[in-house]
Amino acid sequence: MANYILLVFEGQKTEVLAWESLRGFFLNDLNDNTIIYGIYGNEIYSLYNKIVKDPDLDLFSLLKESPLNRELLTEISKDEVSEIFLFFDYDGHVGGATDDQLASMIELFNEETEAGKLYISYPMIEAIKHINPTTLFSETTAHCKTKINYKGLVSQQCDAAYKHFHRINETQWKHIVSEHCKKLNHLMTNTFTFPTQYFDQASTFDQQLKKHIIPNDEVAVLSGFPIFILDYYGSEKLEEIIQPAR
């Protein structure tokens, strides 16, 4: 029986482009056919509302029934999927979104071998490239409760080398991953250094709430993809991998 790792993306374009470029330089111990994709096609709060209406909702079945996944998951059965990871945006500006809802989703999706493990990008997937050598990434924040055209903002503010995901090379990706890992540590410990301990998504969200969302209606810019890479390898191993880029 196959043993697939299912990655569930909020969108079907940007997330896939970013992941496939990043994947070219990480997780090389996994067979290319091991990781499969599923597209949800809506915000995390939409999924929350579906689960509220049907607490027994099966995520894999929901994905497989969607036209977005007819080609992606047609030949895959639920029994063949051993781990599920979900990647969604914070998207605090969408209608009906509440932080209590997101906290519930993080609590529900907290184990990859069960319902799945959720990783949040603050405020959106484009956070992954919101890095510029002239700006302290440790201090980079973004408004999160109103629509600010964050995609356009990142396109203007990011390093020109990061504008197009497919053009980012190995050294640049290692730098991006390193910066986000250090940003996580800064959020949690106020120190912009590579983390030496594990921080779960619930604790990360709690710190976003206390330090940024509640007092300022903003988030510390932080992407879920690098944190997934950090969790996969562990801090010591990942630091060895990206050392030349640091």
C-alpha positions in Angstrom: 0.0 0.0 0.0 1.2 3.5 -0.8 2.2 5.8 2.0 1.4 9.3 0.8 2.0 12.7 2.5 -0.9 15.0 1.5 -0.3 18.7 1.4 -3.5 20.7 1.4 -3.2 24.2 -0.1 -5.7 27.1 0.3 -5.1 28.2 -3.3 -4.2 26.3 -6.5 -1.6 28.7 -8.0 0.6 30.7 -5.7 1.0 28.1 -3.0 1.8 25.4 -5.6 4.4 27.6 -7.3 6.1 28.5 -4.0 6.1 25.0 -2.7 7.4 23.4 -5.9 10.3 25.9 -6.1 11.1 25.4 -2.4 10.7 21.6 -2.6 13.5 21.6 -5.2 16.1 22.1 -2.4 14.5 20.5 0.7 13.0 17.2 1.7 15.3 15.4 -0.7 15.0 12.2 1.4 11.4 11.8 0.3 10.5 10.2 -3.0 9.0 12.7 -5.5 5.9 10.6 -5.7 5.5 10.5 -1.9 4.1 14.1 -1.6 0.7 14.7 -3.2 -1.3 17.9 -3.3 -4.9 18.8 -2.6 -6.5 22.2 -3.2 -9.2 23.5 -0.8 -9.9 26.6 -2.8 -11.2 28.9 0.0 -10.2 30.5 3.2 -9.7 28.6 6.5 -12.8 30.2 7.9 -14.9 28.5 5.1 -13.5 25.2 6.3 -14.3 26.1 9.9 -18.0 26.7 9.0 -18.3 23.4 7.2 -16.9 21.6 10.2 -19.2 23.4 12.6 -22.2 22.2 10.5 -20.8 18.7 10.3 -18.3 17.8 13.1 -17.7 14.4 11.5 -16.7 15.9 8.2 -13.9 14.0 6.5 -11.4 16.4 5.0 -10.0 13.9 2.5 -13.4 13.0 1.2 -14.3 16.7 0.9 -11.1 17.4 -1.1 -11.6 14.4 -3.3 -15.2 15.5 -4.2 -14.0 18.9 -5.3 -13.5 19.5 -9.1 -10.2 21.2 -8.1 -8.8 17.8 -7.2 -10.2 15.4 -9.8 -6.9 14.9 -11.4 -4.8 15.3 -8.2 -6.5 12.7 -6.1 -8.5 10.5 -8.4 -6.3 7.5 -8.0 -5.6 8.0 -4.2 -7.6 6.4 -1.4 -7.8 7.7 2.1 -6.1 4.6 3.5 -3.0 5.4 1.4 -2.5 8.8 3.1 -0.4 8.6 6.2 0.1 12.3 7.0 -1.8 15.4 6.2 -0.5 19.0 6.4 -2.7 22.0 5.7 -1.3 25.4 4.6 -3.7 28.4 4.9 -3.5 32.2 5.2 -4.4 34.1 8.3 -6.8 36.3 6.2 -8.1 38.3 9.1 -9.8 40.7 6.8 -12.3 38.3 5.2 -16.0 38.6 6.1 -17.0 36.6 9.2 -13.4 35.7 10.1 -12.7 35.6 13.9 -9.6 34.8 15.8 -11.6 32.3 17.9 -12.4 30.4 14.8 -8.8 30.2 13.8 -7.8 29.1 17.3 -10.4 26.3 17.1 -8.9 25.1 13.7 -5.4 25.1 15.0 -6.6 23.0 18.0 -8.4 20.6 15.7 -5.7 20.2 13.1 -2.8 19.6 15.4 -1.6 16.2 14.4 -0.6 15.1 10.9 -1.4 11.5 11.4 -4.9 12.2 12.6 -7.1 15.1 11.3 -4.0 16.8 9.9 -1.6 19.5 11.0 -2.3 23.2 10.1 0.3 25.8 9.3 -0.7 29.4 9.0 1.0 32.1 7.0 0.7 35.6 8.4 -1.0 37.4 6.8 -0.9 35.4 3.5 1.3 33.0 1.4 3.2 36.0 -0.1 4.7 36.5 3.4 7.4 34.0 2.4 9.1 36.5 0.0 8.4 39.7 2.1 12.2 40.1 2.7 14.5 42.9 1.6 18.1 43.5 2.6 17.4 47.1 3.4 14.7 46.3 6.0 14.9 44.4 9.3 12.8 41.3 8.8 12.6 40.9 12.6 10.4 44.1 12.6 8.4 43.5 9.4 4.7 43.5 10.1 1.5 43.9 8.1 -2.0 45.1 8.8 -4.3 42.1 9.1 -7.9 43.2 9.7 -8.4 45.3 6.6 -7.8 44.6 3.0 -4.5 46.3 2.0 -3.6 44.6 -1.3 -0.8 42.7 0.5 0.2 40.9 -2.7 1.0 44.3 -4.3 2.7 45.5 -1.2 5.0 42.5 -1.2 5.8 42.9 -4.9 6.9 46.4 -4.2 8.9 45.8 -1.0 10.5 42.4 -1.5 14.0 41.8 -2.8 13.8 41.8 -6.6 15.3 38.3 -6.7 12.3 36.9 -4.8 9.5 38.3 -7.0 9.1 35.2 -9.1 9.1 31.9 -7.1 10.5 29.8 -10.0 13.6 32.0 -10.2 14.6 31.7 -6.6 17.8 29.6 -6.3 19.0 27.3 -3.6 21.1 29.9 -1.8 18.2 32.3 -1.8 15.7 29.7 -0.5 18.0 28.8 2.3 18.2 32.5 3.2 14.4 32.8 3.1 14.0 29.7 5.3 16.6 30.9 7.7 15.0 34.4 8.0 11.6 33.0 8.7 12.9 30.5 11.3 14.7 33.4 13.1 11.5 35.5 12.8 9.6 32.7 14.6 12.1 32.7 17.4 11.9 36.5 17.6 8.1 36.3 17.9 8.4 33.7 20.7 11.5 34.8 22.5 12.3 38.4 21.3 15.6 37.1 19.9 16.3 37.1 16.2 18.4 34.0 16.1 17.9 30.5 14.8 15.6 28.6 17.2 16.8 25.9 19.4 13.4 24.6 20.5 10.1 23.6 19.0 7.2 26.1 18.9 3.8 24.7 18.0 1.2 26.6 15.9 -1.1 27.3 18.9 1.7 29.0 20.8 2.8 30.9 17.7 -0.8 32.2 17.1 -1.1 33.1 20.8 2.0 35.3 20.5 0.7 36.9 17.3 -2.5 37.7 19.2 -0.8 39.1 22.3 2.0 41.1 20.6 0.5 42.2 17.3 -3.1 41.3 16.4 -5.0 42.5 19.6 -3.0 45.7 20.2 -2.3 46.8 16.7 -4.5 44.9 14.2 -1.3 43.6 12.6 0.7 40.4 12.4 4.4 39.7 12.4 5.1 38.6 8.8 5.7 34.9 8.9 5.2 32.1 6.4 4.0 28.6 7.2 6.2 26.8 4.6 9.6 27.5 6.3 8.2 26.5 9.7 7.0 23.2 8.2 10.5 22.7 6.9 11.9 23.5 10.4 9.5 21.1 12.1 10.3 18.4 9.6 14.1 18.5 10.1 14.3 19.8 13.6 16.3 23.0 14.4 19.8 21.3 14.7 19.6 19.5 11.4 18.0 22.4 9.5 20.7 24.8 10.8 23.3 22.5 9.3 21.6 22.4 6.0 21.2 26.1 5.6 24.5 27.1 7.3 26.1 28.5 4.1 23.2 30.9 3.6 23.4 32.3 7.1 
